[in-house]
Amino acid sequence: MLQKDEIIRTAIDTIIAEAKAVEKIAGKIGDDFARVVELIYVCKGRVIVTGIGKSAIIAGKIVATLNSTGTPAIFMHAADAIHGDLGIIQNDDIVICLSKSGNTPEIKLLVPLIRNLGNILVAIVGNTASYLAGNADYVIQATVDKEACPNNLAPTSSTTVQMVIGDAIAVCLIRCRGFSLEDFAKVHPGGAIGKQLYMRVSDIYAVNEVPKVLPLAGIREVILEMTAKRLGATAVTDDENNLLGIITDGDLRRMLQNNPRIENLTAAEVMTSSPKTINKNELAVNAFNIMENNKITQLVVVDGKKYMGIIHLHDILREGIM
């Protein structure tokens, strides 16, 4: 068993080794890479990504990234391809094959079959003198000098480089397509990411009570309104529902500390004028950011000058946006 210091040193050495491999491969990106991105951008079919062993796992990750950023992609395991899954490939598809050696038996069986179908074949390969590299239409070099594995056996640096190349392709396509936050939201409707991109303040605040008082309301009325509506605050509005200010629990506590006689105070004398607000059509995540940056737990929702309601920090956390 390694000592703690040796474990830490080994971890650091692994990270440094893989970082160096990625940095070195950055200098190998050239015309074939650019042409592959261009071809995928205009492709009328899908991107089929295949591989064997650890490369197959990386291929699956690349497929997931492409699909989530606007490029239709399908994973095809190289071993399964020669047992029926070759039917995945359609006429207009582009096939990307990942392999460190480029000479594994499954790859050597698969490559001629893809060539016979007439599809464009792209190799992301470590050995540029391999069978795969020699039979691909385009070769993206993924060569590493040494694996981070101390035995130079387990795919570590090589799979990291493959994944980074896949990410680079995806990011280039994002920029080519002008893939926006709105586009991202369409393919990520679930989970925190999706909610951050599509859920709006109006989706949340509308279920809350709408506490409000007029400027001349007495303190008793203010307290009763805040208690009944259970949001820890109330808006102060004029007769036309224009927002004038807000009174929070904190405002009430400060009022009690500073005013020994409170029975004659009005809402207008206690309220915070020009409170932090957010338009009802804003993204809910923006409401969270405003609250976090200003260290507050409620935000007044408005439509122009009109008071609409209050959104609470707990509302956003309950939705799982953050």
Secondary structure, DSSP 8 states (H G I E B T S, - for coil): ---HHHHHHHHHHHHHHHHHHHHHHHTT--HHHHHHHHHHHH-SS-EEEEESTHHHHHHHHHHHHHHHTT--EEEEEHHHHTTTGGGG--TT-EEEEEESSS--HHHHHHHHHHHHHT-EEEEEES-TTSHHHHH-SEEEE---SS-SSTTS-SSSHHHHHHHHHHHHHHHHHHHHHT--HHHHHHH--SHHHHHHHH-BHHHHHTTS---EE-TT-BHHHHHHHHHHHTSSEEEEE-TT-BEEEEEEHHHHHHHHHH-S--TT-BHHHHSEES--EEETTSBHHHHHHHHHHHT-SEEEEEETTEEEEEEEHHHHHHTT--
